[in-house]
Amino acid sequence: MRNRPIPGSSGRVRGMTLLGAPVLHAPCAPVTDFGPELARLVEDMFATMYAANGVGLAANQVGEGLRVFVYDCPDDEDVRHLGHVVNPRLVEADGEVVRGPEGCLSLPGLEAPTPRYDRAVVEGVRLDGTPVRVEGTGFFARCLQHECDHLAGGVYADLVTGWSRRKLLRAIRKESWGRDGVAALETAARD
């Protein structure tokens, strides 16, 4: 029997921000108001993530430039990790670098081999302001790094190199949102 509500059960599904939208390519602002609007945002983010069959979602992916992400992600041993982090900081990323397939709800239907550390630690706070430390390995470590990158204004495609990058850019150009997406990636590569 559940003692708590299911995350996202009272949230509304929001529109997904796609590659090329300015909010997706700018660093997010720290959260300073821990009131009911933040709780509603987190509920909406869970609902949106579940509706899109994702394992993680950053606030800027629903158009909010705030430092918040949610996750419901397994690790490599199929252990489920569920939660949210407000004002997260990636404090450790180490271990073996694994180049594995990575996708993103803001680049729907696409993926590319992306290098990520096999271990990551994120620190931040919960909705009530209490400290939280989340440690992940394997696929969950990839998720934590991916969401922290979003909040810094980056996307996984920024890390893809060589032939894989050229292939990904060709696939993006074929999408209806692709022109703005490729322009954003090329600008990021020059900076």
Backbone hydrogen bonds, N-H to C=O, Kabsch-Sander energy under -0.5 kcal/mol:
donor,donor_aa,acceptor,acceptor_aa,energy
9,S,6,I,-2.3
11,G,8,G,-1.0
17,T,61,Q,-3.6
19,L,106,S,-2.4
21,A,18,L,-2.3
24,L,21,A,-1.7
25,H,21,A,-0.6
25,H,22,P,-1.4
26,A,23,V,-0.6
28,C,151,L,-3.0
29,A,65,G,-2.7
34,F,32,T,-0.7
38,L,35,G,-0.7
39,A,35,G,-1.4
40,R,36,P,-2.3
41,L,37,E,-2.2
42,V,38,L,-2.4
43,E,39,A,-2.2
44,D,40,R,-2.7
45,M,41,L,-2.5
46,F,42,V,-2.3
47,A,43,E,-2.3
48,T,44,D,-2.6
49,M,45,M,-2.8
50,Y,46,F,-2.7
51,A,47,A,-2.2
52,A,48,T,-1.6
53,N,50,Y,-1.3
54,G,49,M,-2.8
57,L,70,V,-2.2
59,A,68,V,-2.5
61,Q,58,A,-1.8
62,V,59,A,-1.8
63,G,60,N,-1.2
64,E,59,A,-2.2
65,G,63,G,-0.6
66,L,64,E,-1.8
67,R,29,A,-2.2
68,V,66,L,-1.8
69,F,85,V,-2.1
70,V,57,L,-2.4
71,Y,83,G,-2.6
72,D,55,V,-2.1
73,C,81,H,-2.6
75,D,79,V,-1.5
78,D,75,D,-1.9
81,H,73,C,-2.0
83,G,71,Y,-2.4
85,V,69,F,-2.5
86,V,125,V,-3.2
87,N,67,R,-3.6
89,R,123,E,-2.4
91,V,89,R,-1.0
91,V,121,V,-2.0
92,E,121,V,-1.5
94,D,119,R,-1.6
98,V,96,E,-0.6
98,V,116,R,-3.2
100,G,98,V,-1.0
100,G,114,T,-1.8
102,E,112,A,-1.6
104,C,110,L,-0.6
107,L,104,C,-1.6
110,L,107,L,-1.8
112,A,102,E,-1.9
114,T,100,G,-3.1
116,R,98,V,-2.0
118,D,96,E,-1.6
119,R,94,D,-1.2
120,A,136,G,-2.5
121,V,92,E,-2.6
122,V,134,V,-2.9
123,E,89,R,-2.4
124,G,132,V,-2.3
125,V,86,V,-2.4
126,R,130,T,-2.3
129,G,126,R,-1.9
132,V,124,G,-2.4
134,V,122,V,-3.1
136,G,120,A,-3.0
138,G,118,D,-2.0
140,F,137,T,-1.3
141,A,137,T,-0.7
142,R,138,G,-1.9
143,C,139,F,-2.1
144,L,140,F,-2.4
145,Q,141,A,-2.3
146,H,142,R,-2.5
147,E,143,C,-2.6
148,C,144,L,-2.1
149,D,145,Q,-2.3
150,H,146,H,-1.9
151,L,147,E,-1.8
152,A,148,C,-1.0
152,A,149,D,-0.7
153,G,150,H,-2.0
154,G,149,D,-2.9
158,D,155,V,-2.0
159,L,156,Y,-2.0
160,V,156,Y,-0.6
160,V,157,A,-0.7
164,S,161,T,-0.8
165,R,161,T,-1.0
166,R,162,G,-2.0
167,K,163,W,-2.5
168,L,164,S,-2.3
169,L,165,R,-2.9
170,R,166,R,-2.1
171,A,167,K,-2.0
172,I,168,L,-2.5
173,R,169,L,-2.4
174,K,170,R,-1.0
175,E,172,I,-1.8
178,G,175,E,-1.6
181,G,177,W,-1.5
182,V,178,G,-3.1
183,A,179,R,-2.0
184,A,180,D,-2.1
185,L,181,G,-2.1
186,E,182,V,-2.6
187,T,183,A,-2.1
188,A,184,A,-2.3
189,A,185,L,-2.1
190,R,186,E,-1.4
191,D,187,T,-1.5
